Amino acid sequence: MVILAEDVARVREATDVVRLISATVALRKAGRRWQGLCPFHNEKTPSFSVNAEEGLYYCFGCGASGDAITFVRETEGLDFAAGVEVLAARAGITLRYDDKGEAAQSGRRKKLVEVVAAAVEWYHERLLRHADAGAARGYLRSRGIDGEQVRAFKLGWAPRDWDALSRALRQQVPPAALVDAGLAYRNKRDGLNDTFRARVLFPVFDVRGDPVGFGGRILPGDDERAGPKYKNTPESPLYVKSRLLYGLNWAKDAVVRARDGEGEVIVCEGYTDVIGLRGAGWPHAVATCGTALTEDHVKILSRFTKRILLAFDADAAGAAAAERIYHWESSHGLDVFVAELPEGADPDDLARRAPEELRQKLEEPRSFLDYRIDRALEGVEGATAQGRVRFADAALAALDEHPSEIVRDRYLVTVADRCKLDPDLLRPTVERYRAARGRRASGGGGPSGARSDEPADPSIAEQVLLLRVHAPAEVPGWMTARLFESDIERRIFTALARGASLRDLQDAAGDEAAASVARLAVCEPPQNADAVIGQFVYNAATRRIAALAREARRSGDAALGRRLAETQLARDELLASDWSPAAAERLAGLLDGPSGGAEGAEEAPEAEDLSGAMESLR
């Protein structure tokens, strides 16, 4: 039986989350929130925080997060319905049930899987046998994908017609089911248009092997008339991209057996990477489906292995949210490595033209921290003395992201050695970064201040989001989501700008976004908005400068060199101005654009309304 959604909402509203948690955890008031020892892991210093107004909790030690229902479920070992029933009894609420809901939902899923399966077969046959798929077959051959692989992965072809699939399946599939499965949409005349047209299709299966959607690629030369290069099934009851990994249904057994039974998964960005690696003898490869790697992905993978090897394009791996990856390593007991692929190369490309080089890269990966520092120090060998200091500063900024003081101290010596500097000369820089974190945790932005002993230590990006929540008038209109490095933070910023509350976001978000929202709910808002915004834009510029420098060295493009110099000058002016709002706006103007924030990251969502922004968080 399924509890009616409005009754679940009534239970949440009626539950005092502080009173509930206080029965298990001794809480004390700390500013706007409540604080205590986490009930989910052993600790001596309180890192567990509760926001009474939003009804959310977050642990800065282990990452546990949620609302009253989540707390009851986790502490008493209950499923969702039982957790709601416990809280309803305490609040004196009589629950109503939809007796048919559970069976209906299960039956609906089965029917949608059947619809997608029918589409997989129709598109596959179209690719294999129809004349209009000739160019698609030629493209796949050019990528080294033969007929055996086409059949094994059930690749397909969506013709150019507006409604070819809808017409082909209309005798066996109701129009509403095609829409619900993400295979078609209603046009202005209330007819059906196919979601995919003129694209090579890669069917996506869930971990059980059920078909749930597609990824579609246009053919070379069709860029202008066919839209973006890659297109995915829209979010549907079956297709939730933050929880899907292409190829895991085929790879899961190999993931467990990899590295002589120790286990390993290779995470790529593209469908053809998975096919190419599997054909080259690396069957334990998977790919994200048009999104960044999320905590939901990590949770799924951690059921099979504790070793994750990122085989993204080099810049994309370097632009990953470092603090998030370190959190995953800690909270899920993982080891994350990076395969250092050549600039501009991907696993599929190397599998075809340089298989031995690919083998070497995959068998000798770098730890994530090693990789970050290597990228920061790229080019230091030929630098001047002043240049070596700048390289060291960039490396220490990357090093500062790591949560372990022991690790940071050990790597400081490595940075000093590579930059040919005395380690003692670099320690004041390390202390400056530490002090800056302390000032951010206490809400200050000036040059003085000591580290706060509060568990909440929001990053500069999180402080901007907190300003958006608590003091929206302090966030200037020129601030755009593209300036954020994290995909989740970009989407949260967009939803908040559309008028959503933290409670709204918590209810709508997927697991990873919900954890980020809960963390925001228990963080204190900053006091110095100009300093926060200035540092935020400064950090975005630093990432952009590093990317421009790499591209300028690789291409020798003089225009890139001028752009690099202009951005560096504007960044230095912002720092010298003590975070002047005018200087921050000038610098942000240079950064605005698809690559102005996180290099290699997915573009900020362009939702036109609140519902679209909320949908993007699922």
Residue pairs with C-beta under 8 A, 6 or more apart in sequence:
1 81
1 97
1 98
1 99
1 101
1 102
2 81
2 97
2 98
2 101
2 102
2 105
3 81
3 84
3 85
3 95
3 96
3 97
3 98
4 95
4 96
4 97
4 98
7 84
7 88
7 93
7 95
7 96
8 69
8 84
10 93
11 68
11 69
11 84
11 87
11 88
11 91
11 93
11 95
12 55
12 67
12 68
12 69
14 87
14 91
14 93
15 55
15 68
15 87
15 90
15 91
16 52
17 50
17 52
17 55
17 56
17 57
17 67
17 68
17 71
18 27
18 34
18 50
18 52
20 68
20 71
20 72
20 87
21 27
21 34
21 36
21 50
21 57
21 71
24 39
24 75
25 36
25 37
25 38
25 39
25 48
26 36
26 37
27 34
27 35
27 36
27 50
28 34
28 35
28 36
29 35
30 49
30 454
31 454
31 524
32 51
32 524
33 49
33 50
33 51
33 52
33 456
33 522
33 524
34 49
34 50
34 52
35 46
35 48
35 49
35 50
35 454
35 455
36 46
36 48
36 50
37 43
37 44
37 46
37 47
37 48
38 46
38 47
38 48
38 59
38 61
38 62
38 64
39 48
39 75
40 48
40 59
40 62
40 64
40 74
41 59
41 61
41 62
41 64
43 61
45 455
46 455
47 59
47 60
47 61
47 455
48 57
48 58
48 59
48 60
48 61
48 64
48 455
49 57
49 58
49 59
49 60
49 455
49 456
49 522
50 56
50 57
50 522
51 57
51 502
51 521
51 522
54 501
54 502
54 503
54 506
54 521
55 67
55 68
55 503
56 65
56 66
56 67
56 502
56 503
56 506
56 517
56 518
56 521
56 522
57 64
57 65
57 66
57 67
57 71
57 518
57 522
58 64
58 65
58 515
58 518
58 519
58 521
58 522
59 65
60 455
60 456
60 457
60 519
61 455
62 331
63 327
63 331
63 515
64 74
65 514
65 515
65 518
65 519
66 74
66 514
66 518
67 506
68 87
69 80
69 83
69 84
69 87
70 83
72 78
72 83
72 86
72 87
73 79
73 80
73 82
73 83
76 83
76 86
78 86
84 95
85 95
88 94
88 95
108 237
109 237
109 238
111 177
112 177
112 180
112 181
112 236
112 237
112 238
113 210
113 211
113 212
113 238
115 169
115 173
115 177
115 178
115 180
115 181
115 183
116 181
116 183
116 203
116 211
116 212
116 213
116 238
117 210
117 211
118 169
118 172
118 173
119 165
119 169
119 181
119 183
119 211
119 214
120 154
120 156
120 203
120 211
122 156
122 165
122 168
122 169
123 156
123 157
123 158
123 165
123 196
123 201
123 203
123 214
124 151
124 154
124 155
124 156
124 203
126 132
126 133
126 156
126 157
126 158
126 159
127 133
127 136
127 137
127 150
127 155
127 156
127 157
127 200
127 201
128 150
128 151
130 157
130 159
132 157
132 159
132 160
133 157
133 159
135 219
136 157
136 200
136 219
139 200
139 219
139 220
140 150
140 155
140 200
143 272
143 276
143 348
143 352
144 276
144 279
144 348
144 351
144 352
145 155
145 272
145 275
149 155
149 275
149 279
153 202
153 203
153 275
154 203
155 200
155 201
155 202
155 203
156 200
156 201
156 203
156 214
157 199
157 200
157 201
158 164
158 165
158 194
158 196
158 197
158 198
158 199
158 201
158 216
159 197
159 198
160 197
160 198
161 194
161 197
162 193
162 194
162 197
163 184
163 191
163 192
163 193
163 194
164 194
164 197
165 178
165 183
165 184
165 194
165 196
166 175
166 178
166 183
166 184
166 192
166 193
166 194
169 178
175 184
175 192
178 184
178 192
179 185
179 186
179 192
180 236
180 237
181 213
181 236
181 238
182 195
182 213
182 233
182 234
182 235
182 236
182 238
182 239
183 194
183 195
183 196
183 233
184 192
184 193
184 194
184 195
185 192
185 193
185 195
186 192
186 193
187 193
195 231
195 233
195 234
196 214
196 216
196 231
197 226
198 218
198 219
198 222
198 226
199 216
199 217
199 218
199 219
199 226
199 231
200 216
200 217
200 218
200 219
201 214
201 215
201 216
202 214
202 215
202 216
202 217
202 246
202 271
203 211
203 213
203 214
204 211
204 212
204 213
204 214
204 215
204 233
204 239
204 244
204 246
204 289
205 211
205 212
205 249
206 212
206 238
206 244
206 249
207 245
207 248
207 249
207 252
207 300
208 249
209 249
210 238
212 233
212 236
212 238
212 239
212 244
213 232
213 233
213 236
213 238
213 239
213 244
213 289
214 232
214 233
215 230
215 231
215 232
215 233
215 246
215 271
215 289
215 290
216 230
216 231
216 232
217 229
217 230
217 271
218 226
218 227
218 228
218 229
219 226
223 229
230 290
232 239
232 241
232 289
232 290
233 239
235 241
235 615
235 618
240 510
240 618
241 288
241 289
241 290
241 291
242 291
242 294
242 296
242 297
242 510
242 511
242 512
242 618
243 294
243 296
243 297
243 300
243 510
244 289
245 267
245 286
245 287
245 288
245 289
245 297
245 300
245 301
246 271
246 274
246 286
246 287
246 288
246 289
247 271
247 274
247 278
247 285
247 286
247 287
248 255
248 286
248 300
248 301
250 278
250 283
251 265
251 274
251 278
251 283
251 284
251 285
251 286
252 304
254 283
254 284
255 263
255 264
255 265
255 284
255 286
255 301
255 304
255 305
256 263
256 304
256 305
257 263
257 284
258 264
258 265
258 284
258 305
259 307
262 307
263 304
263 305
263 306
263 307
264 284
264 305
264 307
264 308
264 309
265 284
265 285
265 286
265 301
265 304
265 305
265 307
265 308
265 309
266 277
266 282
266 284
266 285
266 286
266 309
266 311
266 339
266 347
266 362
267 285
267 286
267 287
267 288
267 293
267 297
267 301
267 308
267 309
267 310
267 311
267 312
268 274
268 277
268 285
268 286
268 287
268 288
268 311
268 312
268 346
268 347
269 287
269 288
269 312
269 313
269 316
269 346
270 287
270 346
270 348
271 287
272 348
273 285
273 287
273 311
273 346
273 347
273 348
274 285
274 286
274 287
275 348
276 347
276 348
276 349
276 351
276 352
277 283
277 285
277 311
277 347
277 348
277 351
278 285
279 351
280 351
280 355
280 358
282 351
282 362
285 311
285 347
286 301
288 297
290 602
291 487
291 602
292 320
292 321
292 487
292 601
292 602
293 310
293 320
294 488
294 510
294 511
294 512
295 324
295 328
295 511
295 512
295 515
296 510
296 511
296 512
298 308
298 328
298 332
298 334
299 332
299 511
301 308
302 332
302 333
302 334
306 332
306 333
306 334
306 335
307 334
307 335
307 337
308 334
308 335
308 336
308 337
309 337
309 338
309 339
309 362
309 365
310 317
310 320
310 336
310 337
310 338
310 339
310 368
311 339
311 341
311 347
311 361
311 362
312 320
312 338
312 341
312 600
313 341
313 344
313 345
313 346
313 600
314 340
314 341
314 342
314 343
314 345
314 375
315 343
315 547
315 550
315 599
315 600
316 599
316 600
316 601
317 338
317 371
317 600
318 371
318 372
318 375
318 599
318 600
319 485
319 543
319 547
319 598
319 599
319 600
319 601
321 485
321 486
322 368
322 372
322 398
322 401
322 402
323 401
323 403
323 459
324 486
325 336
325 368
326 368
326 401
326 402
326 403
327 403
328 334
328 336
329 335
329 336
329 368
330 403
335 367
336 367
336 368
337 365
337 366
337 367
337 368
338 365
338 366
338 367
338 368
338 371
339 347
339 361
339 362
339 365
340 361
340 365
340 366
340 371
340 374
341 347
341 350
341 361
342 350
342 357
343 550
343 554
347 358
350 357
350 358
350 361
351 358
366 374
369 398
369 399
369 402
369 407
369 411
372 398
372 399
372 401
373 395
373 398
373 399
373 411
373 414
373 415
375 398
375 546
376 391
376 394
376 395
376 397
376 398
376 546
377 391
377 394
377 395
377 415
377 418
377 419
378 550
379 391
379 549
379 553
380 387
380 388
380 391
380 418
380 419
383 390
383 391
388 419
388 420
388 421
389 419
389 421
391 419
392 415
392 416
392 419
392 421
392 426
392 429
393 429
394 542
394 546
395 415
395 418
395 419
396 412
396 415
396 426
396 429
396 430
396 433
397 433
397 542
399 408
399 411
399 412
399 415
399 430
400 408
400 430
400 433
400 434
400 437
402 408
402 411
408 430
412 423
412 426
412 427
412 430
413 423
415 426
416 422
416 423
416 425
416 426
434 451
435 449
435 450
435 451
437 451
437 457
438 449
438 450
438 451
438 452
439 445
439 446
439 449
440 457
440 458
440 459
440 460
440 463
440 526
440 532
441 451
441 452
441 454
441 456
441 457
441 458
442 449
442 450
442 451
442 452
442 454
443 524
443 525
443 526
443 527
443 528
444 526
444 527
444 528
444 531
445 526
445 527
445 528
445 530
445 531
445 532
445 534
445 535
445 579
446 528
446 531
454 524
456 522
456 523
456 524
458 466
458 519
458 520
458 523
458 524
458 526
460 532
460 535
460 536
460 539
461 484
461 485
461 486
461 489
461 536
461 539
462 489
462 519
462 520
462 523
463 525
463 526
463 532
463 536
464 475
464 479
464 484
464 493
464 532
464 533
464 536
465 489
465 492
465 493
465 496
465 520
466 520
466 523
466 524
466 525
466 526
467 474
467 475
467 525
467 526
467 529
467 532
467 533
468 475
468 493
468 496
468 497
469 496
469 501
469 502
469 520
469 525
470 525
471 525
471 529
472 496
474 529
474 533
475 529
475 533
476 533
476 581
476 584
476 585
478 585
478 588
478 589
478 592
479 533
479 588
480 588
480 592
480 596
480 604
481 490
481 491
481 493
481 494
481 497
481 597
481 604
481 605
482 490
482 591
482 592
482 593
482 594
482 596
482 597
482 603
482 604
483 536
483 537
483 540
483 588
483 591
483 592
483 596
483 597
484 490
484 493
484 540
484 597
484 598
484 604
485 539
485 540
485 543
485 597
485 598
485 601
486 598
486 601
487 598
487 601
487 602
488 512
488 513
488 516
488 617
489 516
490 597
490 604
490 605
491 513
491 604
491 605
491 613
491 616
491 617
492 505
492 513
492 516
492 517
492 520
492 617
494 604
494 605
494 607
494 613
494 616
495 504
495 505
495 607
495 610
495 613
495 614
495 616
495 617
496 505
497 613
498 607
498 609
498 610
498 613
499 610
500 508
500 610
500 613
500 614
502 517
502 520
502 521
504 614
505 513
505 514
505 517
505 614
505 617
506 514
506 517
506 518
506 521
508 614
508 615
508 617
508 618
509 516
509 517
509 617
509 618
510 617
510 618
513 617
513 618
526 532
530 579
530 580
530 581
530 584
531 579
533 579
533 581
533 584
534 574
534 578
534 579
534 580
534 581
534 583
534 584
535 579
537 574
537 584
537 587
537 588
537 591
538 571
538 574
538 575
538 579
538 584
538 587
540 588
540 591
540 596
540 597
541 567
541 570
541 571
541 574
541 587
541 590
541 591
542 571
543 597
543 598
543 599
544 567
544 591
544 595
544 596
544 597
544 599
545 564
545 567
545 568
545 571
546 599
547 595
547 599
548 560
548 563
548 564
548 567
549 564
551 557
551 560
552 560
552 561
552 564
566 590
567 587
567 590
567 591
570 583
570 586
570 587
570 590
571 587
573 583
573 586
573 587
574 580
574 583
574 584
574 586
574 587
577 583
591 597
594 603
597 604
605 612
605 613
605 616
607 613
607 615
607 616
